Amino acid sequence: MKLIVGLGNPGYEYHLTPHNLGFMAVDRLAESCGARISRPEAQALTADAQLEQVDVVLAKPQTFMNLSGLAVARLLKKYEIESEDLIVLVDDVDLPLGTIRIRGRGSAGSHNGLKSLIGALESDRFVRVRMGIGPDHPVGDRASYVLGRFRKADLETVAEMLERATAAVATILRDGLEEAMNRYNRRPPSQ
């Protein structure tokens, strides 16, 4: 069994913000297999599903981004899942918009949600699918940017990136992490 977590912030005001790409991606995974992420448990909303013939728990922590590790640690414990069987979908302002990077371990970089996970799990050994939200224009305040709305001109790129991110998760489950990294750790064709 795998735990697949999308990081984001609960609440309508954050619904379509760059910082909620993880929620958007895990919602797409749920839609693809007919699941609905709505069961409240361990400070998260969850759903049981099957993707690529693998039993998974899909989850959206409801603790706000910077405390995501609390909910994820509780879910791993409840389902007796090791951190190596955790896949996290997350935005990354340090990657150009539309870019995906997959890793099996590593630092949190500047991402407070990943810092919370690494701290709560006492491990960096979990798969992360990082989705680039870095702007192609200067921004003054990063927090305002990641919590603001996407520009209309960027929506097509965002939709394509979400499609690739969910396909990357399917590849991880079906063909393994190495194959997914080889296939998706490059700039999208349009850039």
N, C-alpha and C positions, 0 to 999 in steps of 0.2 A: 504494500500500500504506500502511496505517496501523498504528501500534503502539498497542495499548490496554493500559494498565497499571493494575492494582489495587494500591494501596499497603497494606501490612500487615506483620505480623511472622510469621516462620516458627515452627512449633512448635505442638503441640497445646494447650499452656497458654494460647495467645492466640487459639485457633480462633474462638470466638464472642464476642469482646470488641468494644466500640465502635471501637477503633483498627484493627480488621481488616475494617471495612466494605468497603474497596476490594477485598480478596481475595474477600469474599463476592459482590460485584457482578460481578467479572470471571469468577468461577466460574459465575454464572448466565448470563452471556453465552456461555460455553463450552457449557453444557448446552443452550442454545437452538439451537445449530447443530451439536450432536453432537460437539464437540471435548472433549479432555481435556488440561488444562494439566499436563503431566508431563515434558516434555523439558527436561533440565538444560542450560543454556548461559548464558554471560556473567553468572554469579551470579544466575540467575533460573530459574524454571520457565516454559516457554512451550508454545504450541500454535499451529499454523497453522489458520486458519479463514476462512470467508467469511460476512460479515454484510451484509445489504442489498446484495448483489452487489458488495461491496468486499472485496478480499483484506486480511486483517488478521493480525497476530501478537498473540496474547493473552499477557500476562506477569504473573507474580507475583515480584518481586524477593525473593531469599533473604538479603539483607544486613542485615535488620532495618530498621525504618522510617527511622531517622535517617541511614542510609547508602544509601538507595534510589537516589540520583542516580548512584552508581557503576555499578550494574547497568543502569539505563535508558540512560545514555550509551553503554555498551558495546553494548547492543542496537541503538540508533539507528545506531551506526557499522557494526555487522555487517550490518544490513539496508539500509544506505544510505538511511535515512529521515530527513527533516528534522524539527526539533522542532515545526514547524507541523503536522506529520502525526501528532503524539503526542496521545493522549487519556488523561488520568489520572483514575481514580476514587479518591476519598479522603474520609475522615471529616473533619468540622470541628466542634470543640467550641464554636466561637463562633456557630454557627447553631443555632436551636431544633431539637429532635428532630423528624425527619420532613421538614424543609425541604431543598430542593435548590437549589444555585446553580451556574450554568454560566458560565464566563468563557473568553475566548480568550487572555488574558494577565493579568498583575497580580502583586501581591506574594504572599508565602507566608503572610502573617498570622502567627499563632502556631504554625503547623504545621512541625515540624522535617523531616518527609519532603519537603514542598514546598521548604523551604529547601535541602535537599540536592540536589533536582532542579535548581533554579534555579542553584545554585553549580556543579554538575557540567556543566550544559548551557551555562552562561554566557549564559542567555537565560530570559526569562519568557514567551516566545511559544510556549505550548502550551496546549491545551484542558484545563481541569480541571472535572470534575463533582464538586462538593463536596456531601457528604451530612451534614446536621446531626445531631449527637449531643448537642447541648447539653441538659443536664438541666433539668427544670422545678422542681428543688429545689436548695438550696445544697449544694455539695460542698467539702470542705476541700482535698483534694489532687487536682489535675487528672490527674496521672499515674496515681494509683490508680484514678480514675474511668474513664479511657479504656482502661486495661488490666484492668479488672474485668469482670464479666458484666453484660449488660443486665438490667434489672428485668423480671420476668415481665409486668408490666402494659404494658411498652413493646414487647414482641415483635411485636404486630400492626402497630404503627406502623412498626417497622423493616422488616418484610416488605413493607409497602406502599411504603416509600421505596425499597427495593432494586428493586422492580418498576418504579417510575417512573424510577430512575436508569438501568436497563438500557434502558428504552424511550427515554430521552433520548439515549443513545448511538446507538441505531438511527436516531433522528431526525437527529442530527448527520450520520451517514453518508449518509442518504437525502435529507434536505432542507436540510442546512447548519446552521452554528452559529447564525446569527441566528434561524432558525425555532425551533431547540431552546431558545434563551434566552427567546424570546417565550412559548413554550408551558410551560416548566418553572420559570422563575425567579419563582415565587410560592409562597405558602404552600399546602400541600395543603388540599383542601376540608374535611377533618375538623377543622382547627385554627382 
